[in-house]
Amino acid sequence: MTQGCRDVATWLSGTIAAMGPFELVSDGATGIPAFAFAIRDARAAGFSVFDVSELLRTRGWQVPAYRFPPALDELAVLRVVVRNGFGPDLADHLATDLRRVVDRLAAVGHPAQLGDEPAVTGFHH
């Protein structure tokens, strides 16, 4: 069961790493099936991991974004935890939604400029 989760985490992290703006901080292949990724150059991208997290939330995903402790506080990442039941099909849906979010942010910049995006009021089940 844990190896299956690691396999999904490894596949998903590789898929995300292949997307233009992202670089992996960890890949989910060892230890717990979780990984973190950052935007390679947020200034050049025109958006942050916090923007990505916010727009993913509007699609029903909880992908937290946060800064590291003070010694590494310039590093902000998104974190994905793959749990039992989060199989390849769901991972593919997350990757697809992440591509949509990145394309949207790349086209219009910061989410505050997204006039037709619904207001974010928090995650809803």
MMTF fields as JSON, N, C-alpha, C and O atoms, coordinates in Angstrom:
{
  "mmtfVersion": "1.0.0",
  "mmtfProducer": "UNKNOWN",
  "numBonds": 499,
  "numAtoms": 500,
  "numGroups": 125,
  "numChains": 1,
  "numModels": 1,
  "chainsPerModel": [1],
  "groupsPerChain": [125],
  "chainIdList": ["A"],
  "bondAtomList": [4, 2, 8, 6, 12, 10, 16, 14, 20, 18, 24, 22, 28, 26, 32, 30, 36, 34, 40, 38, 44, 42, 48, 46, 52, 50, 56, 54, 60, 58, 64, 62, 68, 66, 72, 70, 76, 74, 80, 78, 84, 82, 88, 86, 92, 90, 96, 94, 100, 98, 104, 102, 108, 106, 112, 110, 116, 114, 120, 118, 124, 122, 128, 126, 132, 130, 136, 134, 140, 138, 144, 142, 148, 146, 152, 150, 156, 154, 160, 158, 164, 162, 168, 166, 172, 170, 176, 174, 180, 178, 184, 182, 188, 186, 192, 190, 196, 194, 200, 198, 204, 202, 208, 206, 212, 210, 216, 214, 220, 218, 224, 222, 228, 226, 232, 230, 236, 234, 240, 238, 244, 242, 248, 246, 252, 250, 256, 254, 260, 258, 264, 262, 268, 266, 272, 270, 276, 274, 280, 278, 284, 282, 288, 286, 292, 290, 296, 294, 300, 298, 304, 302, 308, 306, 312, 310, 316, 314, 320, 318, 324, 322, 328, 326, 332, 330, 336, 334, 340, 338, 344, 342, 348, 346, 352, 350, 356, 354, 360, 358, 364, 362, 368, 366, 372, 370, 376, 374, 380, 378, 384, 382, 388, 386, 392, 390, 396, 394, 400, 398, 404, 402, 408, 406, 412, 410, 416, 414, 420, 418, 424, 422, 428, 426, 432, 430, 436, 434, 440, 438, 444, 442, 448, 446, 452, 450, 456, 454, 460, 458, 464, 462, 468, 466, 472, 470, 476, 474, 480, 478, 484, 482, 488, 486, 492, 490, 496, 494],
  "bondOrderList": [1, 1, 1, 1, 1, 1, 1, 1, 1, 1, 1, 1, 1, 1, 1, 1, 1, 1, 1, 1, 1, 1, 1, 1, 1, 1, 1, 1, 1, 1, 1, 1, 1, 1, 1, 1, 1, 1, 1, 1, 1, 1, 1, 1, 1, 1, 1, 1, 1, 1, 1, 1, 1, 1, 1, 1, 1, 1, 1, 1, 1, 1, 1, 1, 1, 1, 1, 1, 1, 1, 1, 1, 1, 1, 1, 1, 1, 1, 1, 1, 1, 1, 1, 1, 1, 1, 1, 1, 1, 1, 1, 1, 1, 1, 1, 1, 1, 1, 1, 1, 1, 1, 1, 1, 1, 1, 1, 1, 1, 1, 1, 1, 1, 1, 1, 1, 1, 1, 1, 1, 1, 1, 1, 1],
  "groupList": [{"groupName": "MET", "atomNameList": ["N", "CA", "C", "O"], "elementList": ["N", "C", "C", "O"], "formalChargeList": [0, 0, 0, 0], "bondAtomList": [1, 0, 2, 1, 3, 2], "bondOrderList": [1, 1, 2], "singleLetterCode": "M", "chemCompType": "L-PEPTIDE LINKING"}, {"groupName": "THR", "atomNameList": ["N", "CA", "C", "O"], "elementList": ["N", "C", "C", "O"], "formalChargeList": [0, 0, 0, 0], "bondAtomList": [1, 0, 2, 1, 3, 2], "bondOrderList": [1, 1, 2], "singleLetterCode": "T", "chemCompType": "L-PEPTIDE LINKING"}, {"groupName": "GLN", "atomNameList": ["N", "CA", "C", "O"], "elementList": ["N", "C", "C", "O"], "formalChargeList": [0, 0, 0, 0], "bondAtomList": [1, 0, 2, 1, 3, 2], "bondOrderList": [1, 1, 2], "singleLetterCode": "Q", "chemCompType": "L-PEPTIDE LINKING"}, {"groupName": "GLY", "atomNameList": ["N", "CA", "C", "O"], "elementList": ["N", "C", "C", "O"], "formalChargeList": [0, 0, 0, 0], "bondAtomList": [1, 0, 2, 1, 3, 2], "bondOrderList": [1, 1, 2], "singleLetterCode": "G", "chemCompType": "PEPTIDE LINKING"}, {"groupName": "CYS", "atomNameList": ["N", "CA", "C", "O"], "elementList": ["N", "C", "C", "O"], "formalChargeList": [0, 0, 0, 0], "bondAtomList": [1, 0, 2, 1, 3, 2], "bondOrderList": [1, 1, 2], "singleLetterCode": "C", "chemCompType": "L-PEPTIDE LINKING"}, {"groupName": "ARG", "atomNameList": ["N", "CA", "C", "O"], "elementList": ["N", "C", "C", "O"], "formalChargeList": [0, 0, 0, 0], "bondAtomList": [1, 0, 2, 1, 3, 2], "bondOrderList": [1, 1, 2], "singleLetterCode": "R", "chemCompType": "L-PEPTIDE LINKING"}, {"groupName": "ASP", "atomNameList": ["N", "CA", "C", "O"], "elementList": ["N", "C", "C", "O"], "formalChargeList": [0, 0, 0, 0], "bondAtomList": [1, 0, 2, 1, 3, 2], "bondOrderList": [1, 1, 2], "singleLetterCode": "D", "chemCompType": "L-PEPTIDE LINKING"}, {"groupName": "VAL", "atomNameList": ["N", "CA", "C", "O"], "elementList": ["N", "C", "C", "O"], "formalChargeList": [0, 0, 0, 0], "bondAtomList": [1, 0, 2, 1, 3, 2], "bondOrderList": [1, 1, 2], "singleLetterCode": "V", "chemCompType": "L-PEPTIDE LINKING"}, {"groupName": "ALA", "atomNameList": ["N", "CA", "C", "O"], "elementList": ["N", "C", "C", "O"], "formalChargeList": [0, 0, 0, 0], "bondAtomList": [1, 0, 2, 1, 3, 2], "bondOrderList": [1, 1, 2], "singleLetterCode": "A", "chemCompType": "L-PEPTIDE LINKING"}, {"groupName": "TRP", "atomNameList": ["N", "CA", "C", "O"], "elementList": ["N", "C", "C", "O"], "formalChargeList": [0, 0, 0, 0], "bondAtomList": [1, 0, 2, 1, 3, 2], "bondOrderList": [1, 1, 2], "singleLetterCode": "W", "chemCompType": "L-PEPTIDE LINKING"}, {"groupName": "LEU", "atomNameList": ["N", "CA", "C", "O"], "elementList": ["N", "C", "C", "O"], "formalChargeList": [0, 0, 0, 0], "bondAtomList": [1, 0, 2, 1, 3, 2], "bondOrderList": [1, 1, 2], "singleLetterCode": "L", "chemCompType": "L-PEPTIDE LINKING"}, {"groupName": "SER", "atomNameList": ["N", "CA", "C", "O"], "elementList": ["N", "C", "C", "O"], "formalChargeList": [0, 0, 0, 0], "bondAtomList": [1, 0, 2, 1, 3, 2], "bondOrderList": [1, 1, 2], "singleLetterCode": "S", "chemCompType": "L-PEPTIDE LINKING"}, {"groupName": "ILE", "atomNameList": ["N", "CA", "C", "O"], "elementList": ["N", "C", "C", "O"], "formalChargeList": [0, 0, 0, 0], "bondAtomList": [1, 0, 2, 1, 3, 2], "bondOrderList": [1, 1, 2], "singleLetterCode": "I", "chemCompType": "L-PEPTIDE LINKING"}, {"groupName": "PRO", "atomNameList": ["N", "CA", "C", "O"], "elementList": ["N", "C", "C", "O"], "formalChargeList": [0, 0, 0, 0], "bondAtomList": [1, 0, 2, 1, 3, 2], "bondOrderList": [1, 1, 2], "singleLetterCode": "P", "chemCompType": "L-PEPTIDE LINKING"}, {"groupName": "PHE", "atomNameList": ["N", "CA", "C", "O"], "elementList": ["N", "C", "C", "O"], "formalChargeList": [0, 0, 0, 0], "bondAtomList": [1, 0, 2, 1, 3, 2], "bondOrderList": [1, 1, 2], "singleLetterCode": "F", "chemCompType": "L-PEPTIDE LINKING"}, {"groupName": "GLU", "atomNameList": ["N", "CA", "C", "O"], "elementList": ["N", "C", "C", "O"], "formalChargeList": [0, 0, 0, 0], "bondAtomList": [1, 0, 2, 1, 3, 2], "bondOrderList": [1, 1, 2], "singleLetterCode": "E", "chemCompType": "L-PEPTIDE LINKING"}, {"groupName": "TYR", "atomNameList": ["N", "CA", "C", "O"], "elementList": ["N", "C", "C", "O"], "formalChargeList": [0, 0, 0, 0], "bondAtomList": [1, 0, 2, 1, 3, 2], "bondOrderList": [1, 1, 2], "singleLetterCode": "Y", "chemCompType": "L-PEPTIDE LINKING"}, {"groupName": "ASN", "atomNameList": ["N", "CA", "C", "O"], "elementList": ["N", "C", "C", "O"], "formalChargeList": [0, 0, 0, 0], "bondAtomList": [1, 0, 2, 1, 3, 2], "bondOrderList": [1, 1, 2], "singleLetterCode": "N", "chemCompType": "L-PEPTIDE LINKING"}, {"groupName": "HIS", "atomNameList": ["N", "CA", "C", "O"], "elementList": ["N", "C", "C", "O"], "formalChargeList": [0, 0, 0, 0], "bondAtomList": [1, 0, 2, 1, 3, 2], "bondOrderList": [1, 1, 2], "singleLetterCode": "H", "chemCompType": "L-PEPTIDE LINKING"}],
  "groupTypeList": [0, 1, 2, 3, 4, 5, 6, 7, 8, 1, 9, 10, 11, 3, 1, 12, 8, 8, 0, 3, 13, 14, 15, 10, 7, 11, 6, 3, 8, 1, 3, 12, 13, 8, 14, 8, 14, 8, 12, 5, 6, 8, 5, 8, 8, 3, 14, 11, 7, 14, 6, 7, 11, 15, 10, 10, 5, 1, 5, 3, 9, 2, 7, 13, 8, 16, 5, 14, 13, 13, 8, 10, 6, 15, 10, 8, 7, 10, 5, 7, 7, 7, 5, 17, 3, 14, 3, 13, 6, 10, 8, 6, 18, 10, 8, 1, 6, 10, 5, 5, 7, 7, 6, 5, 10, 8, 8, 7, 3, 18, 13, 8, 2, 10, 3, 6, 15, 13, 8, 7, 1, 3, 14, 18, 18],
  "groupIdList": [1, 2, 3, 4, 5, 6, 7, 8, 9, 10, 11, 12, 13, 14, 15, 16, 17, 18, 19, 20, 21, 22, 23, 24, 25, 26, 27, 28, 29, 30, 31, 32, 33, 34, 35, 36, 37, 38, 39, 40, 41, 42, 43, 44, 45, 46, 47, 48, 49, 50, 51, 52, 53, 54, 55, 56, 57, 58, 59, 60, 61, 62, 63, 64, 65, 66, 67, 68, 69, 70, 71, 72, 73, 74, 75, 76, 77, 78, 79, 80, 81, 82, 83, 84, 85, 86, 87, 88, 89, 90, 91, 92, 93, 94, 95, 96, 97, 98, 99, 100, 101, 102, 103, 104, 105, 106, 107, 108, 109, 110, 111, 112, 113, 114, 115, 116, 117, 118, 119, 120, 121, 122, 123, 124, 125],
  "secStructList": [7, 2, 2, 2, 2, 2, 2, 2, 2, 2, 2, 2, 2, 2, 2, 2, 2, 6, 1, 6, 6, 3, 3, 3, 1, 7, 7, 1, 1, 1, 1, 1, 1, 3, 3, 3, 3, 3, 3, 6, 6, 2, 2, 2, 2, 6, 7, 7, 2, 2, 2, 2, 2, 2, 2, 2, 2, 2, 6, 6, 7, 7, 7, 7, 3, 3, 3, 7, 7, 4, 4, 4, 6, 6, 7, 3, 3, 3, 3, 3, 3, 7, 7, 6, 6, 7, 7, 2, 2, 2, 2, 2, 2, 2, 2, 2, 2, 2, 2, 2, 2, 2, 2, 2, 2, 2, 2, 2, 7, 1, 4, 4, 4, 7, 6, 6, 1, 7, 7, 7, 7, 7, 7, 7, 7],
  "xCoordList": [0.827, 0.0, 0.877, 0.657, 1.865, 2.73, 3.549, 3.766, 4.005, 4.789, 3.927, 4.415, 2.666, 1.76, 1.603, 1.581, 1.496, 1.402, 2.698, 2.668, 3.841, 5.128, 5.236, 5.745, 4.753, 4.791, 3.971, 4.411, 2.789, 1.944, 2.631, 2.646, 3.201, 3.895, 5.07, 5.295, 5.812, 6.967, 6.511, 7.113, 5.458, 4.94, 4.446, 4.77, 3.656, 3.088, 4.175, 4.117, 5.16, 6.235, 7.026, 7.427, 7.253, 7.942, 7.14, 7.698, 5.831, 4.953, 4.972, 5.023, 4.931, 4.955, 6.305, 6.366, 7.383, 8.726, 8.875, 9.621, 8.164, 8.235, 7.439, 7.612, 6.563, 5.812, 6.767, 7.601, 6.644, 7.542, 8.074, 9.287, 7.231, 7.8, 8.278, 8.821, 8.1, 8.333, 9.663, 10.212, 10.159, 11.31, 10.99, 10.355, 11.434, 11.166, 12.113, 13.294, 11.568, 12.367, 12.563, 13.605, 11.548, 11.614, 10.718, 9.873, 10.904, 10.173, 9.206, 8.521, 9.117, 8.171, 8.578, 7.786, 9.791, 10.229, 10.717, 10.703, 11.143, 11.624, 10.89, 10.362, 10.858, 10.149, 8.655, 8.096, 8.017, 6.57, 6.268, 7.079, 5.122, 4.768, 4.264, 3.077, 5.169, 4.855, 6.006, 7.139, 5.716, 6.772, 6.428, 5.285, 7.446, 7.281, 7.909, 8.884, 7.334, 7.876, 7.712, 6.83, 8.576, 8.601, 8.541, 8.72, 8.289, 8.373, 9.833, 10.443, 10.373, 11.796, 12.173, 13.18, 11.388, 11.648, 10.299, 9.709, 9.832, 8.501, 8.395, 7.34, 9.463, 9.412, 9.17, 8.331, 9.897, 9.728, 8.362, 7.742, 7.887, 6.591, 5.448, 4.434, 5.605, 4.553, 3.514, 2.494, 3.751, 2.842, 3.642, 4.793, 3.009, 3.685, 3.025, 1.975, 3.658, 3.051, 1.743, 0.847, 1.63, 0.4, -0.738, -1.885, -0.422, -1.413, -1.874, -3.067, -0.932, -1.254, -2.141, -3.154, -1.779, -2.562, -3.988, -4.946, -4.119, -5.437, -6.322, -7.495, -5.767, -6.572, -6.845, -7.906, -5.921, -6.21, -7.355, -8.156, -7.434, -8.516, -9.871, -10.849, -9.953, -11.225, -11.643, -12.803, -10.704, -10.995, -11.172, -11.313, -11.165, -11.422, -10.193, -10.327, -9.001, -7.758, -7.23, -7.304, -6.698, -5.981, -4.498, -4.012, -3.796, -2.357, -1.748, -1.657, -1.329, -0.853, 0.449, 1.318, 0.545, 1.764, 2.262, 1.476, 3.56, 4.117, 5.592, 6.259, 6.077, 7.5, 8.219, 7.627, 9.495, 10.327, 10.695, 10.441, 11.292, 11.718, 12.732, 13.246, 13.019, 13.846, 15.138, 15.473, 15.861, 17.129, 16.911, 17.815, 15.707, 15.382, 14.099, 13.411, 13.766, 12.471, 12.273, 11.16, 13.323, 13.142, 12.535, 12.106, 12.498, 11.955, 10.496, 10.185, 9.601, 8.18, 7.818, 8.198, 7.085, 6.78, 5.305, 4.565, 4.906, 3.621, 3.923, 4.949, 3.041, 3.272, 2.095, 0.934, 2.413, 1.402, 1.691, 2.82, 0.669, 0.764, -0.144, -1.332, 0.416, -0.356, -0.749, 0.104, -2.042, -2.562, -3.215, -3.446, -3.506, -4.204, -5.514, -6.276, -5.773, -6.966, -6.693, -7.517, -5.541, -5.146, -4.331, -3.103, -5.063, -4.43, -4.01, -4.09, -3.56, -3.083, -4.129, -3.786, -5.38, -6.418, -6.587, -6.683, -6.621, -6.758, -5.51, -5.604, -4.345, -3.098, -3.106, -2.645, -3.625, -3.722, -4.667, -4.4, -5.765, -6.692, -6.019, -6.198, -5.244, -4.532, -3.531, -3.433, -2.792, -1.823, -2.526, -2.029, -3.669, -4.433, -4.902, -4.777, -5.442, -5.891, -4.719, -4.849, -3.577, -2.402, -1.953, -1.587, -1.977, -1.636, -2.58, -2.145, -3.877, -4.865, -4.582, -4.63, -4.289, -4.002, -2.757, -2.755, -1.706, -0.46, -0.697, -0.223, -1.42, -1.71, -2.489, -2.216, -3.448, -4.269, -3.436, -3.529, -2.629, -1.788, -0.753, -0.472, -0.196, 0.794, 0.161, 0.818, -1.109, -1.795, -2.189, -2.136, -2.589, -3.118, -2.389, -2.698, -1.457, -0.716, -1.394, -2.099, -1.19, -1.682, -3.196, -3.903, -3.721, -5.156, -6.053, -7.219, -5.561, -6.396, -6.866, -7.831, -6.185, -6.551, -7.547, -7.962, -7.929, -8.834, -10.276, -10.842, -10.852, -12.197, -13.28, -14.27, -13.149, -14.218, -13.98, -14.739, -12.963, -12.69, -13.576, -13.675, -14.23, -15.091, -14.28, -13.099, -14.939, -14.279, -13.92, -14.717, -12.75, -12.287, -12.728, -12.363, -13.51, -13.979, -13.482, -13.872, -12.634, -12.119, -12.453, -13.21, -11.888, -12.1, -13.446, -13.828, -14.163, -15.468, -15.455, -14.955, -15.998, -16.056, -17.211, -17.432],
  "yCoordList": [-1.184, 0.0, 1.256, 2.162, 1.316, 2.492, 2.622, 3.731, 1.493, 1.56, 2.078, 2.834, 1.684, 2.204, 3.715, 4.412, 4.222, 5.672, 6.354, 7.424, 5.731, 6.305, 6.328, 7.288, 5.266, 5.223, 6.359, 7.009, 6.597, 7.697, 9.031, 9.905, 9.2, 10.442, 10.679, 11.804, 9.627, 9.757, 10.129, 10.994, 9.487, 9.806, 11.256, 12.004, 11.638, 12.985, 14.043, 15.077, 13.805, 14.786, 14.934, 16.041, 13.828, 13.902, 14.662, 15.427, 14.454, 15.163, 16.663, 17.478, 17.017, 18.43, 19.055, 20.193, 18.319, 18.84, 19.136, 20.036, 18.378, 18.587, 19.806, 20.274, 20.325, 21.535, 22.72, 22.782, 23.623, 24.758, 25.396, 25.378, 25.964, 26.828, 26.125, 26.789, 24.816, 24.166, 23.429, 22.952, 23.353, 22.52, 21.786, 22.34, 20.545, 19.736, 20.096, 20.372, 20.087, 20.2, 18.796, 18.492, 17.938, 16.51, 15.787, 16.405, 14.456, 13.742, 12.67, 12.066, 12.406, 11.428, 9.988, 9.09, 9.73, 8.364, 7.62, 6.389, 8.335, 7.691, 8.267, 9.378, 7.525, 8.001, 8.026, 7.123, 9.058, 9.164, 9.575, 10.252, 9.177, 9.525, 10.955, 11.199, 11.873, 13.301, 13.988, 13.507, 15.111, 15.863, 17.34, 17.736, 18.131, 19.58, 20.107, 19.552, 21.191, 21.814, 23.324, 23.837, 24.011, 25.472, 25.99, 25.239, 27.267, 27.918, 28.295, 28.951, 27.874, 28.085, 29.56, 29.892, 30.446, 31.881, 32.601, 32.931, 32.834, 33.422, 34.806, 35.165, 35.588, 36.923, 36.805, 37.515, 35.918, 35.734, 35.136, 35.488, 34.23, 33.595, 34.598, 34.505, 35.548, 36.527, 36.077, 36.744, 34.955, 34.461, 33.646, 33.281, 33.371, 32.67, 31.321, 31.003, 30.535, 29.271, 29.528, 28.684, 30.68, 31.024, 31.262, 30.907, 31.865, 32.057, 30.709, 30.493, 29.811, 28.474, 27.742, 27.161, 27.761, 27.093, 27.628, 26.861, 28.948, 29.575, 29.137, 28.819, 29.12, 28.718, 27.218, 26.796, 26.407, 24.976, 24.735, 23.821, 25.546, 25.414, 25.64, 25.001, 26.534, 26.776, 25.567, 25.459, 24.658, 23.438, 22.243, 21.106, 22.511, 21.463, 20.795, 19.828, 21.281, 20.679, 21.438, 22.666, 20.718, 21.326, 21.035, 19.962, 21.986, 21.881, 23.082, 24.168, 22.888, 24.025, 24.617, 23.911, 25.911, 26.649, 27.287, 27.803, 27.25, 27.861, 28.177, 27.639, 29.059, 29.416, 28.528, 28.047, 28.324, 27.556, 28.422, 29.627, 27.817, 28.585, 29.674, 29.695, 30.572, 31.76, 31.535, 32.358, 30.476, 30.274, 30.051, 30.279, 29.605, 29.352, 30.063, 29.6, 31.166, 31.799, 32.368, 32.763, 32.419, 32.84, 31.719, 31.953, 30.499, 29.35, 29.135, 28.868, 29.251, 28.985, 27.808, 27.766, 26.854, 25.618, 25.273, 25.795, 24.375, 23.693, 22.265, 21.705, 21.672, 20.313, 19.408, 19.781, 18.221, 17.215, 15.972, 15.483, 15.462, 14.216, 13.212, 13.469, 12.078, 11.035, 9.999, 9.335, 9.873, 8.934, 7.75, 7.762, 6.733, 5.564, 6.011, 6.771, 5.551, 5.949, 7.025, 7.258, 7.688, 8.703, 7.977, 7.912, 7.436, 6.615, 7.403, 8.631, 6.68, 7.325, 8.207, 9.26, 7.791, 8.602, 9.952, 10.985, 9.943, 11.186, 12.054, 13.275, 11.412, 12.151, 12.826, 13.959, 12.139, 12.719, 13.917, 14.912, 13.826, 14.966, 16.169, 17.306, 15.91, 17.007, 17.645, 18.87, 16.818, 17.348, 18.185, 19.243, 17.72, 18.461, 19.805, 20.833, 19.793, 21.048, 21.983, 23.197, 21.433, 22.265, 22.922, 24.097, 22.181, 22.772, 23.915, 24.965, 23.713, 24.767, 26.011, 27.131, 25.81, 26.938, 27.68, 28.909, 26.945, 27.574, 28.331, 29.457, 27.732, 28.413, 29.695, 30.726, 29.624, 30.802, 31.907, 33.076, 31.518, 32.507, 33.095, 34.292, 32.277, 32.766, 33.751, 34.684, 33.542, 34.411, 35.753, 36.779, 35.754, 36.987, 37.48, 38.564, 36.739, 37.198, 36.876, 35.873, 37.706, 37.502, 37.301, 37.972, 36.381, 36.084, 37.283, 37.254, 38.326, 39.5, 40.093, 40.856, 39.743, 40.239, 39.317, 39.61, 38.234, 37.272, 37.666, 37.291, 38.405, 38.907, 37.855, 38.036, 36.755, 35.778, 34.581, 33.614, 34.618, 33.527, 33.729, 34.854, 32.67, 32.853, 33.281, 32.958, 34.008, 34.435, 33.206, 32.274, 33.199, 32.08, 32.312, 33.313, 31.387, 31.524, 30.404, 30.322, 29.543, 28.412, 27.11, 27.08, 26.063, 24.757, 24.197, 24.28, 23.63, 23.018, 21.593, 21.326, 20.678, 19.28, 19.062, 17.942],
  "zCoordList": [0.0, 0.0, 0.0, -0.804, 0.89, 0.941, -0.334, -0.824, -0.877, -2.113, -3.269, -4.109, -3.318, -4.341, -4.237, -5.252, -3.013, -2.797, -3.229, -3.837, -2.912, -3.338, -4.859, -5.437, -5.504, -6.973, -7.575, -8.523, -7.031, -7.512, -7.24, -8.107, -6.043, -5.705, -6.646, -7.093, -6.945, -7.842, -9.25, -9.886, -9.741, -11.078, -11.123, -12.045, -10.11, -10.099, -9.954, -10.619, -9.102, -8.95, -10.244, -10.6, -10.951, -12.242, -13.278, -14.064, -13.282, -14.201, -13.915, -14.836, -12.642, -12.26, -12.588, -13.053, -12.35, -12.657, -14.147, -14.534, -14.98, -16.427, -16.881, -18.006, -16.011, -16.349, -16.249, -15.346, -17.148, -17.265, -16.01, -15.799, -15.158, -14.126, -12.858, -11.975, -12.733, -11.453, -11.357, -12.35, -10.124, -9.803, -8.504, -7.607, -8.413, -7.232, -6.099, -6.311, -4.898, -3.688, -3.124, -2.543, -3.301, -2.976, -3.965, -4.613, -4.084, -5.141, -4.652, -5.477, -3.362, -2.839, -3.034, -2.749, -3.51, -3.802, -2.564, -2.543, -1.547, -0.328, 0.866, 0.804, 1.932, 3.123, 2.889, 2.267, 3.388, 3.206, 1.765, 1.133, 1.247, -0.141, -0.256, -0.474, -0.107, -0.188, -0.888, -0.859, -1.514, -2.178, -2.159, -1.933, -2.402, -2.437, -3.712, -4.219, -4.224, -5.419, -5.334, -4.645, -6.044, -6.027, -7.455, -8.414, -7.578, -8.887, -9.088, -8.244, -10.208, -10.503, -10.402, -9.777, -11.003, -10.969, -10.913, -11.941, -9.693, -9.51, -10.132, -10.654, -10.087, -10.719, -12.21, -12.764, -12.861, -14.305, -14.613, -15.616, -13.751, -13.977, -13.803, -14.494, -12.891, -12.65, -11.645, -11.474, -10.975, -9.953, -8.941, -9.182, -7.805, -6.718, -6.441, -6.999, -5.571, -5.155, -4.409, -4.42, -3.767, -3.056, -4.039, -3.765, -5.184, -6.244, -6.792, -7.002, -7.022, -7.538, -6.542, -6.93, -5.274, -4.241, -4.194, -4.102, -4.258, -4.206, -5.379, -5.185, -6.579, -7.735, -7.748, -8.208, -7.258, -7.143, -6.172, -6.367, -5.134, -4.161, -4.819, -4.433, -5.805, -6.492, -7.325, -7.722, -7.589, -8.34, -7.39, -7.839, -6.055, -5.078, -4.486, -3.736, -4.8, -4.304, -3.115, -3.073, -2.148, -1.035, -1.233, -0.873, -1.799, -2.014, -1.299, -1.871, -0.047, 0.734, 0.195, -0.316, 0.326, -0.019, 1.261, 2.055, 1.456, 2.649, 2.461, 1.577, 3.312, 3.329, 4.336, 5.303, 4.089, 5.003, 6.211, 6.205, 7.249, 8.427, 8.065, 6.947, 9.004, 8.733, 7.952, 7.1, 8.202, 7.489, 5.988, 5.185, 5.616, 4.203, 3.788, 2.878, 4.43, 4.198, 2.801, 2.455, 1.993, 0.6, -0.241, -1.371, 0.307, -0.411, -0.032, 1.128, -1.011, -0.817, -1.707, -2.877, -1.151, -1.875, -1.786, -0.953, -2.677, -2.612, -2.177, -2.562, -1.379, -0.884, -1.24, -1.071, -1.732, -2.056, -1.23, -1.208, -0.552, 0.189, -0.512, -0.705, -0.889, -1.564, -0.518, 0.072, -0.3, 0.696, 0.009, -1.2, 0.793, 0.274, -0.378, 0.22, -1.575, -2.316, -3.347, -4.231, -3.247, -4.224, -5.298, -5.245, -6.269, -7.292, -8.518, -8.542, -9.538, -10.765, -11.46, -11.997, -11.452, -12.11, -11.419, -12.082, -10.097, -9.353, -9.519, -9.639, -9.525, -9.746, -11.114, -11.254, -12.107, -13.445, -13.454, -14.127, -12.714, -12.615, -11.954, -12.39, -10.898, -10.253, -11.217, -11.292, -11.951, -12.92, -13.987, -14.373, -14.46, -15.469, -14.917, -15.583, -13.7, -13.092, -12.833, -12.993, -12.436, -12.211, -13.515, -13.517, -14.623, -15.933, -16.271, -16.744, -16.029, -16.3, -15.477, -15.987, -14.209, -13.318, -13.791, -13.86, -14.114, -14.57, -15.874, -16.027, -16.809, -18.07, -17.824, -18.439, -16.93, -16.623, -15.969, -16.343, -14.994, -14.326, -15.28, -15.227, -16.135, -17.096, -18.073, -18.534, -18.385, -19.337, -18.733, -19.412, -17.448, -16.876, -15.635, -15.139, -15.135, -13.966, -12.66, -12.549, -11.69, -10.333, -10.321, -11.073, -9.476, -9.446, -9.202, -9.596, -8.573, -8.35, -9.672, -9.705, -10.764, -12.082, -12.787, -13.908, -12.168, -12.798, -12.517, -11.489, -13.412, -13.201, -13.178, -12.469, -13.919, -13.987, -13.085, -13.141, -12.27, -11.332, -10.107, -9.616, -9.589, -8.415, -7.194, -7.065, -6.313, -5.075, -4.253, -4.149, -3.681, -2.866, -1.43, -0.813, -0.903, 0.461, 1.347, 2.512, 0.825, 1.595, 0.896, -0.074, 1.396, 0.795, 1.208, 2.376, 0.26, 0.526, 0.018, -1.074, 0.796, 0.385, -0.543, -1.003]
}
